[in-house]
Amino acid sequence: MSQPHGATGVRRLGLLSLGALGVVYGDIGTSPIYALRECFSRGVEPTPDNVLGVLSLMFWALTLLITFEYQMLVLRHDNRGEGGLLALLALLRPQRHMRGQRLGGVIQALAVLGAALVLCDGVITPAISVLSAVEGLTVAAPQMAPAVVPITVGILIGLFRLQKRGTAGIGALFGPITAVWFLTMGVLGARAVLEAPQVLAAVDPRYAIQFLVEQRMTALVVLGAVFLVVTGAEALYADLGHFGRRPIVLAWFALVFPSLLLSYFGQGAHYLTHPGTVVQPFFELAPRPLLFPLIALATAATVIASQAVISGAFSITRQAIQMGLVPRLKVIQTSAATAGQVYLPALNVVLAIACIIVVLATRSSSALAVVYGLAISISLVITTGMLYFALRWRARWPAYAAALVTLTFLTVDLTFFTANLLRIPRGGWIVLVFGAVIYALMRNWAWGRQNLIGMLRTETLPLPTLFSRLARERVARVPGAAVFMTAPKLGAPPALQHHLRHAHALHERVILLTVENRDTPRVPPDERLLVEPLEQGFYRLFVRYGFAENPDLPRAMEAAATQGLTVDPTEITYFIGRETLIVPPDMHWLDRLRERFYVFMFRNALRATDFYRIPPRQAVEIGLWVEAVVPGRSREGASRS
């Protein structure tokens, strides 16, 4: 007997909410292991007033930033289901062009910076999460302390080696395990709260205000640790496309938020009932016989949290590739059913090496907590700033209402950002350097790519001129079809001209193929292709992809047959221009440095045949020597085969 449609919808919503627990809330769900402990390792004594003050700060940080800002506002601004800073950038791009190029450039720069910092989180989160969980062994068996770092490194190596399998096979386990984790946290916290129910008074914001006034500069240091309770907020938005807004919101209010509060308040109660003896408040909540099972569960939860962050880094990088912000990398789709499940081998290796180096360098979650949070605090400030434009341009809010709401959140964000600035001399500079390197890579790639495209445009031959030449010279035509990639609204690309110059022949059918990257996650099938017949056997073919899709030109050629371009995909020859960039010696030193950096990335980028999934036996590469030209300068370039 079939279920009613309503019952089916409720069941599906429940399953999606369960899945969101593991992917979306894995990061924020592991913060209770170390967040409160770090607050009282900053020179503040865990007196009753201080405990209530810190708990009040944690409660209102979760309420204002996660509940109000992200759950109620940020998650509403999706780009056809996809979230994250780059998706929001693509969503605002048409609007920002209407309001001035300078403002649009600032918005793009901030979004790229935020995405670069989120990638930094892909290194720090797995390290601190797994390390903090394994450190629970020191509570159960202090003699195992020397084994904490080797065990952590072993778990991380196994985690990154498993990435190539994707999350499709084990994803079904993530939600239930994380649900058990949150329920366990809630139960353990509730037991402790019953012993000292006075901690519930921390919901009164006056305790937070009193703590800030009395502690002054020390309070600012503690705020850097309080911020750890909201790390993972960006995952709420970045992973929006996996589940949708409703399941994420339902999971938060039904289980995640109550469990986090009970855990933090329970640890606070433990400080009150065990003054002067607390070392690991989270693990000390568990009865002795349950300590090892709790450590195992915590380790599983941190691995899941790390998996979610790493998967998010893969998704962001794939979006950046499609938006022309980073060089082409090999992207492997690990699930036929879920578009967001991808694997990038090169990025996985970089993340694994960086993560292991961080663990070996810091050797404790307390030392790692010093550098954790700075990158995320900056990305939250950027998200809030972009939220203003989303409220004004998309939601059509009045300027005063959008400004009032975003300024409220921005005040909290900037306070946490200021607190995290104190971490720079103690190691936070490492995160800033890492983020700056990623940002420079993304910006310089976009700059050099525009330079190269501008150069190739000057070498393009107008199609009427080409057709006149073909008619006049009676160029030989050979059987089959040839594909030449070109920019939109342009004529014959340099690769076609060089081929014609040296071979003195063309195929019977010549397809000028243009790949267009849309500012949407996915392109509907009926909008994927556009075929324009020209003359003398020439065709224009436009193939459109969203920033969450992987190009597949052979499959596009198969689909083109339904629009009148009847060619045998197995007999197509793809002519690919392989540019070799030359940096002229008289270029300005700064431009020359940027161009050389671009040339290095260009040479190490994934080959076009692999990126577009072109069969190697059907590809012919044509070498082009291109002299670099800085956009806006009047230098004449030269290209030759």
C-alpha positions in Angstrom: 0.0 0.0 0.0 1.5 3.3 -1.1 2.0 6.1 1.5 0.2 9.3 1.2 2.2 12.0 -0.5 2.3 14.0 2.7 3.8 11.1 4.7 6.3 10.5 2.0 7.4 14.1 2.1 7.7 14.0 5.9 9.8 10.8 5.7 12.1 12.4 3.1 12.5 15.5 5.1 13.4 13.4 8.1 16.0 11.4 6.2 17.5 14.6 4.7 17.7 16.1 8.2 19.4 13.0 9.4 21.9 13.2 6.6 22.5 16.9 7.3 23.7 16.1 10.8 26.8 14.4 9.5 27.7 16.6 6.6 26.5 20.1 7.7 26.9 19.9 11.5 30.0 17.7 11.8 32.3 20.6 12.3 30.3 22.7 14.7 29.3 19.5 16.6 32.9 18.7 17.6 33.6 22.1 19.1 32.4 21.0 22.6 35.4 18.8 22.9 37.8 21.7 23.3 35.9 25.1 23.2 35.1 25.6 26.9 38.4 24.1 28.0 40.3 26.7 25.9 38.3 29.5 27.4 39.7 28.7 30.9 43.2 28.2 29.7 43.6 31.9 28.8 44.3 33.1 32.3 40.7 33.2 33.6 39.8 31.3 36.7 36.7 29.2 36.5 34.9 31.0 39.3 31.1 30.8 39.3 30.7 34.3 37.9 33.3 33.6 35.2 31.7 30.3 34.3 28.3 31.9 33.9 29.8 34.8 31.9 31.6 32.5 29.4 28.5 30.3 29.0 26.4 33.4 28.4 28.8 34.5 25.7 28.7 31.0 24.1 24.9 30.9 24.3 24.4 34.3 22.6 27.1 33.6 20.0 25.2 30.5 18.9 21.9 32.2 19.1 22.8 35.4 17.2 25.2 34.1 14.5 24.0 30.6 13.9 20.3 30.7 14.7 19.3 34.2 13.6 21.9 35.1 10.9 22.6 31.8 9.2 19.4 29.8 9.8 17.0 32.6 9.2 18.7 34.8 6.7 21.8 33.5 5.0 20.4 30.1 4.0 17.6 31.8 2.2 20.0 33.2 -0.4 20.8 30.2 -2.5 21.9 30.1 -6.1 19.4 27.6 -7.5 20.0 25.4 -4.5 23.8 25.9 -4.1 25.3 27.9 -1.3 28.7 29.2 -0.2 30.6 32.5 -0.9 31.3 31.7 -4.6 27.7 30.7 -5.2 26.6 34.0 -3.6 29.1 35.8 -5.8 27.7 34.2 -8.9 24.2 35.1 -7.6 25.1 38.8 -7.1 27.2 39.1 -10.3 24.4 40.3 -12.6 23.3 42.8 -10.0 26.8 44.2 -9.2 27.5 44.9 -12.9 24.4 47.1 -12.9 25.8 49.1 -9.9 29.3 50.0 -11.0 32.4 48.1 -11.9 34.4 49.3 -8.8 31.8 47.9 -6.4 31.6 44.7 -8.4 35.3 44.3 -8.2 35.3 44.8 -4.4 32.6 42.2 -4.0 34.4 39.7 -6.1 37.7 40.3 -4.3 36.0 39.7 -0.9 34.2 36.6 -2.1 37.5 35.1 -3.4 39.3 36.0 -0.2 36.5 34.3 1.8 36.7 31.2 -0.3 40.5 31.1 0.1 40.1 31.3 3.9 37.5 28.5 3.9 40.0 26.3 2.1 42.4 27.1 5.0 39.7 25.6 7.3 40.1 22.4 5.3 43.6 22.0 6.8 43.0 23.2 10.4 39.6 21.5 11.1 40.7 17.9 10.5 43.9 18.5 12.5 42.3 20.0 15.6 39.2 17.8 15.5 40.9 14.4 15.4 43.7 15.5 17.7 41.3 16.8 20.4 39.3 13.5 20.3 42.4 11.3 20.5 43.6 13.4 23.4 40.8 11.9 25.4 43.0 8.9 25.9 45.1 10.9 28.3 42.0 11.0 30.6 41.3 7.3 30.4 45.0 6.2 30.3 47.6 8.9 31.0 50.4 6.6 30.1 49.2 6.7 26.4 50.0 10.5 26.1 53.1 9.9 23.8 50.9 7.9 21.4 48.4 10.7 20.8 50.2 12.3 17.9 51.2 9.1 16.1 47.6 7.8 16.4 46.3 11.2 15.1 48.6 11.1 12.1 47.6 7.5 11.3 43.9 8.4 11.4 44.4 11.4 9.1 46.4 9.4 6.6 43.6 6.8 6.5 41.0 9.6 6.2 42.7 11.2 3.2 43.4 7.9 1.5 39.7 7.1 1.7 38.8 10.3 -0.1 39.1 8.7 -3.6 36.2 6.3 -2.6 33.9 9.3 -2.2 31.2 9.7 0.5 28.5 7.9 -1.5 29.2 4.4 0.0 29.6 5.5 3.7 27.5 8.6 3.7 24.5 6.7 5.0 26.4 6.1 8.2 27.3 9.7 8.8 23.9 10.9 9.9 23.1 8.1 12.4 26.6 8.2 14.0 26.4 12.0 14.3 22.9 11.7 15.7 24.2 9.3 18.4 27.0 11.8 19.0 24.7 14.7 19.6 22.3 12.6 21.8 25.3 11.5 23.8 26.5 15.0 24.3 23.0 16.1 25.3 22.5 13.3 27.8 25.9 13.7 29.5 25.4 17.5 29.6 21.9 17.1 31.1 23.2 14.9 33.9 25.7 17.5 34.9 23.2 20.3 34.7 20.9 18.5 37.1 23.8 18.6 39.6 24.2 22.4 39.3 21.1 23.8 37.7 22.2 27.3 38.5 24.3 27.3 35.2 21.0 27.8 33.3 21.0 31.4 34.5 23.7 32.0 31.8 21.0 32.6 29.2 20.7 36.0 30.8 22.9 38.3 28.6 23.8 40.4 31.7 26.3 37.7 32.7 28.1 38.1 29.4 28.1 41.9 29.7 29.4 41.7 33.3 32.2 39.4 32.2 33.3 41.6 29.4 33.2 44.7 31.7 35.1 43.1 34.5 37.7 41.2 32.6 38.4 43.8 29.9 41.5 42.8 27.9 41.4 39.3 29.3 37.8 39.0 28.0 39.0 39.8 24.6 41.5 36.9 24.7 38.7 34.6 26.0 36.4 35.7 23.1 38.9 34.2 20.7 38.2 30.8 22.4 34.4 31.5 22.6 34.5 31.9 18.9 35.3 28.2 18.6 31.7 27.4 19.3 30.6 28.9 15.9 33.4 27.5 13.7 31.7 25.5 11.1 29.1 28.1 10.5 30.3 28.5 6.9 29.6 24.8 6.3 25.9 25.5 6.9 25.9 27.7 3.8 28.5 25.9 1.7 26.7 22.5 2.1 23.3 24.0 1.3 23.1 22.3 -2.1 23.4 18.8 -0.5 20.2 18.9 1.5 18.3 22.2 1.1 17.4 24.7 3.7 14.5 23.0 5.4 16.3 19.8 6.5 19.3 21.9 7.7 17.0 24.2 9.8 15.0 21.2 11.2 18.2 19.4 12.3 19.5 22.5 14.0 16.4 23.2 16.1 15.4 19.6 16.7 18.7 18.2 17.9 21.9 20.1 17.2 21.2 23.4 19.1 19.7 21.7 22.2 22.5 19.2 22.4 25.3 21.8 22.0 23.7 24.0 24.7 23.3 21.0 27.1 26.9 20.0 26.5 28.4 23.5 27.1 26.1 24.1 30.1 26.9 20.6 31.5 30.7 21.3 31.2 30.1 24.6 33.0 28.2 22.7 35.8 31.2 20.3 36.0 33.5 23.3 36.6 31.2 24.5 39.5 30.9 21.1 41.1 34.6 20.1 40.7 36.5 23.4 41.4 40.2 23.4 40.7 40.3 19.8 39.4 39.0 20.0 35.8 41.4 19.3 32.9 39.3 17.8 30.1 35.7 18.9 31.0 34.0 17.2 28.0 35.4 13.7 28.7 35.2 14.1 32.5 31.4 14.3 32.1 31.3 10.5 31.2 31.2 7.8 33.9 34.5 5.9 34.0 33.2 2.7 32.3 31.9 4.7 29.4 35.1 6.7 28.8 36.7 4.5 26.2 33.4 4.2 24.2 33.0 8.0 24.4 36.6 8.5 23.0 35.8 6.1 20.2 32.5 7.9 19.4 34.3 11.3 19.6 37.0 10.1 17.2 34.3 8.8 14.7 32.5 12.2 15.0 35.7 14.1 14.3 36.5 12.0 11.3 33.0 12.7 10.0 33.5 16.4 10.7 36.8 16.3 8.9 35.3 14.5 6.0 32.6 17.1 5.6 35.2 20.0 5.6 37.4 18.2 3.1 34.4 17.5 0.8 33.5 21.2 1.1 37.0 22.2 0.0 36.6 19.9 -3.0 33.3 21.5 -3.9 34.6 25.1 -3.5 37.6 24.3 -5.6 35.5 22.8 -8.4 33.3 25.9 -8.4 36.5 28.1 -8.6 37.7 26.1 -11.6 34.5 26.6 -13.4 34.5 30.3 -12.6 38.0 30.7 -13.9 39.6 31.5 -10.5 42.1 28.6 -10.3 43.9 26.4 -12.8 42.2 23.3 -14.2 42.6 20.3 -11.9 41.4 16.7 -12.3 37.9 16.4 -10.9 36.4 12.9 -10.3 32.7 12.5 -9.8 32.3 9.9 -7.0 28.6 9.6 -7.1 26.3 9.4 -10.0 23.3 10.4 -7.9 24.8 13.4 -6.0 26.4 16.1 -8.1 28.2 17.6 -5.1 30.2 14.5 -4.3 33.6 15.1 -6.1 37.2 14.2 -5.5 40.2 16.2 -6.5 43.4 14.1 -6.2 45.9 17.0 -6.4 44.0 19.0 -3.8 43.7 15.9 -1.6 47.4 15.4 -1.5 48.1 19.1 -0.6 45.5 19.0 2.2 46.9 15.8 3.6 50.5 17.0 3.7 49.5 20.4 5.1 47.3 18.8 7.8 49.9 16.3 8.9 52.6 19.0 9.1 50.2 21.1 11.3 49.7 18.2 13.7 53.4 17.4 13.9 54.3 21.1 14.4 51.7 21.8 17.2 51.4 18.4 18.8 48.3 19.4 20.9 44.8 20.7 20.2 45.5 23.6 22.7 48.5 24.7 20.6 46.5 24.3 17.5 43.5 26.3 18.9 45.7 29.3 19.0 45.7 29.5 15.1 42.2 28.1 14.7 39.4 30.5 14.1 41.1 33.5 12.5 40.4 32.4 9.0 36.8 31.6 9.8 36.2 34.9 11.6 37.3 36.8 8.5 35.1 34.7 6.2 32.1 35.4 8.5 32.7 39.1 8.3 32.8 38.8 4.5 29.6 36.7 4.4 27.8 39.3 6.6 28.9 42.1 4.3 27.7 40.2 1.2 24.4 39.5 3.1 23.7 43.2 3.0 23.8 43.3 -0.8 21.7 40.1 -1.0 19.1 41.7 1.2 19.1 44.9 -0.8 19.4 43.5 -4.4 17.6 40.2 -4.1 15.2 40.4 -1.2 14.4 44.1 -2.0 14.8 45.2 1.6 14.8 48.9 2.3 18.3 50.2 2.8 17.7 51.1 6.5 16.4 47.6 7.4 19.2 45.8 5.6 21.8 48.1 7.2 20.3 47.7 10.7 20.2 43.9 10.5 23.7 43.4 9.0 25.3 46.0 11.2 24.0 44.1 14.2 25.6 40.9 13.0 28.7 42.7 11.8 29.3 44.1 15.3 29.4 40.6 16.7 31.6 39.3 13.8 34.0 42.2 14.1 34.3 41.7 17.8 35.3 38.1 17.3 37.6 39.1 14.5 39.3 41.6 16.8 39.7 38.9 19.4 41.2 36.5 16.9 43.7 39.2 15.8 45.5 38.6 19.1 46.4 35.2 17.8 48.5 36.5 15.0 51.8 36.9 16.9 51.3 33.4 18.5 50.9 31.5 15.3 47.8 33.0 13.6 50.1 34.5 11.0 50.5 31.0 9.5 46.8 30.9 8.6 47.0 34.4 7.1 50.0 33.5 5.0 48.4 30.3 3.8 45.2 32.2 3.0 47.1 35.0 1.2 48.9 32.4 -1.0 45.6 30.9 -2.0 44.1 34.3 -2.6 47.1 35.4 -4.7 46.9 32.2 -6.7 43.2 32.7 -7.5 43.5 36.4 -8.4 46.6 36.0 -10.4 45.2 33.1 -12.4 42.1 35.2 -13.3 44.4 38.1 -14.2 46.7 36.0 -16.4 43.7 34.2 -18.0 42.2 37.5 -19.1 45.6 38.5 -20.5 45.9 35.3 -22.5 42.3 35.6 -23.8 42.9 39.2 -24.8 46.0 38.2 -26.7 44.3 35.3 -28.5 41.4 37.7 -29.5 43.9 39.8 -31.5 44.9 36.7 -33.4 41.3 35.7 -34.3 40.4 35.9 -38.0 36.9 37.2 -38.9 34.7 34.4 -40.3 33.7 36.3 -43.5 37.4 36.7 -44.3 38.1 33.0 -43.7 35.1 32.0 -45.9 36.3 34.2 -48.7 39.8 32.7 -48.5 38.4 29.2 -48.6 36.3 30.0 -51.6 39.2 31.7 -53.4 41.9 29.2 -52.6 39.6 26.1 -52.9 41.1 24.4 -49.9 40.9 20.6 -49.9 38.2 19.1 -47.7 38.7 15.7 -46.1 36.0 13.4 -44.7 35.0 13.7 -41.0 34.5 16.5 -38.5 36.9 18.8 -36.7 36.3 20.6 -33.5 38.1 23.9 -32.7 37.5 25.6 -29.4 37.0 29.4 -29.6 35.6 32.3 -27.5 32.0 33.5 -28.1 31.3 36.0 -30.8 34.7 35.5 -32.4 35.8 34.1 -35.7 38.4 31.5 -36.6 40.7 30.7 -33.6 44.5 30.8 -34.0 44.6 26.9 -33.8 42.4 26.7 -36.9 44.5 29.2 -38.8 47.7 27.4 -38.0 46.3 24.1 -39.0 45.0 25.5 -42.3 48.3 27.2 -42.9 50.4 24.0 -42.5 47.9 21.3 -43.7 46.3 23.2 -46.5 43.1 21.2 -45.9 40.1 21.1 -43.6 37.5 18.5 -42.6 34.1 18.5 -44.4 32.5 19.7 -41.2 34.2 22.2 -38.9 32.7 22.9 -35.5 33.6 26.1 -33.7 32.9 25.0 -30.1 32.5 27.5 -27.3 32.2 26.4 -23.7 30.2 28.9 -21.6 30.3 28.9 -17.8 27.1 30.1 -16.3 26.6 31.8 -13.0 24.3 29.0 -11.9 25.2 25.6 -10.3 23.7 23.5 -13.1 22.3 24.2 -16.6 19.0 22.5 -17.5 19.3 19.9 -20.4 17.2 22.0 -22.7 19.6 25.0 -22.3 22.8 22.9 -22.6 23.4 23.2 -26.3 22.9 25.8 -29.1 23.8 24.9 -32.7 24.2 27.7 -35.3 24.8 26.5 -38.9 27.1 28.7 -40.9 28.3 28.3 -44.4 30.8 26.0 -46.2 30.3 23.2 -43.7 31.0 25.3 -40.6 28.9 25.3 -37.4 28.9 27.2 -34.2 28.2 25.0 -31.1 27.7 26.6 -27.7 27.9 24.2 -24.7 26.9 25.6 -21.4 27.9 24.3 -17.9 27.2 25.5 -14.4 29.9 26.0 -11.8 28.9 22.8 -10.1 29.2 20.6 -13.2 32.1 18.9 -14.9 32.5 19.5 -18.7 32.2 16.4 -20.9 32.6 17.4 -24.6 32.1 13.9 -26.1 28.8 13.6 -24.4 27.9 17.1 -25.6 28.7 16.1 -29.2 26.3 13.1 -28.8 23.6 15.4 -27.6 24.2 17.8 -30.5 22.9 15.3 -32.9 19.4 16.0 -31.6 19.7 19.6 -32.8 20.7 19.0 -36.3 24.5 18.5 -36.0 24.7 14.9 -37.1 28.2 13.7 -36.6 29.7 10.4 -35.4 31.3 11.3 -32.0 33.9 8.5 -32.5 35.2 10.1 -35.8 35.6 13.6 -34.5 39.0 15.1 -34.3 39.5 17.7 -31.6 42.1 20.4 -32.4 43.4 21.8 -29.1 45.6 24.9 -29.0 48.6 24.4 -26.7 49.9 27.8 -25.8 53.5 28.5 -24.7 53.6 31.8 -23.0 56.6 34.1 -23.4 57.3 36.9 -20.9 59.0 39.8 -22.7 62.1 41.2 -20.9 61.0 44.8 -21.1 57.7 44.2 -19.2 57.4 46.1 -15.9 58.9 44.1 -13.1 55.7 43.6 -11.2 53.8 42.6 -14.3 56.6 40.3 -15.2 56.5 38.7 -11.8 52.8 38.1 -12.0 53.1 36.8 -15.5 55.8 34.3 -14.6 53.6 33.1 -11.7 50.8 32.7 -14.1 53.0 30.8 -16.6 54.1 28.4 -13.8 50.4 27.7 -13.0 49.5 27.4 -16.7 52.2 24.8 -17.4 51.1 22.7 -14.4 47.4 22.9 -15.0 45.4 19.9 -16.2 45.6 19.4 -19.9 42.5 20.5 -21.8 42.0 17.0 -23.2 41.7 15.6 -19.6 39.6 18.4 -18.3 37.1 18.2 -21.1 37.2 14.4 -21.2 38.4 14.3 -24.8 39.6 10.8 -25.8 43.4 11.2 -26.4 43.3 9.3 -29.7 40.9 11.9 -31.1 42.9 14.9 -30.0 45.5 16.9 -31.9 47.4 19.6 -30.1 48.7 22.6 -32.0 51.5 24.5 -30.4 51.2 28.3 -30.2 53.8 30.7 -29.0 52.1 33.7 -27.3 53.9 36.8 -26.1 52.3 38.0 -22.8 50.6 41.4 -22.9 49.3 43.2 -19.8 45.7 44.1 -20.3 45.3 47.8 -21.0 48.7 48.3 -22.5 49.3 49.0 -26.2 52.0 46.4 -26.8 51.5 44.4 -29.9 51.6 40.7 -29.3 52.8 37.9 -31.5 51.8 34.3 -31.8 53.2 31.7 -34.1 53.0 27.9 -34.5 
